[in-house]
Amino acid sequence: MGKFSTTGLIAPLLVSTLVLAGCGNSRLNPFNWFGRSQNEVVEQSTNPLIPTRQGFKRREAVYNGRTVDQITGLVIERVPGGAMIRVTGLAATQGSYDVLIEPENDDELPVKGVLTYTLKARLPARPQGPAATREIVAAHFVTDQQLEGVRSIRVLGARNARSVRRR
């Protein structure tokens, strides 16, 4: 018989598409399958992304880090909006983790012009090891508002403290 021709199908398909698109309110027109979008007000009492069951309630974690053995370096770097306090310490044991610079002043307000912090870390029970394996570095951001009236920043360790004075 005859051969199947794709060019014979293209013309009728093109004509039918144009005819259906020309039907403004026809349900056969694929452009009319959904109406125009409408604004709807939704009442939202709780955030749907936060679970409401009591089993998922987040507990406040207690930080049980200990004061790092020695403070070996303290650098204050100017950054937009404040300063970055970068502290290098030497832990008593190797494998320290979850390092934290904890403020000693209430609300991080200076006392007699001094902001005081303590370098803490969680220390596993491991043998001492060489100093290079026990070195830790931590940073803490302080805003310009917190730096008002500050003349010195001090960081405490278990056996020593380091401080930096404002020029």
HELIX and SHEET records of a PDB file:
HELIX    1   1 THR A    7  GLY A   22  1                                  16    
HELIX    2   2 PRO A   30  ASN A   32  5                                   3    
HELIX    3   3 GLN A   54  PHE A   56  5                                   3    
HELIX    4   4 ASP A  106  GLU A  108  5                                   3    
HELIX    5   5 ALA A  131  ARG A  134  1                                   4    
HELIX    6   6 ASP A  144  LEU A  147  1                                   4    
SHEET    1   A 3 ARG A  66  THR A  67  0                                        
SHEET    2   A 3 VAL A 114  ARG A 122 -1                                        
SHEET    3   A 3 TYR A  97  PRO A 103 -1                                        
SHEET    1   B 4 ARG A  66  THR A  67  0                                        
SHEET    2   B 4 VAL A 114  ARG A 122 -1                                        
SHEET    3   B 4 SER A 152  LEU A 156  1                                        
SHEET    4   B 4 ALA A 161  ARG A 165 -1                                        
SHEET    1   C 3 GLN A  70  VAL A  79  0                                        
SHEET    2   C 3 GLY A  82  LEU A  90 -1                                        
SHEET    3   C 3 GLU A 135  THR A 143 -1                                        
END                                                                             
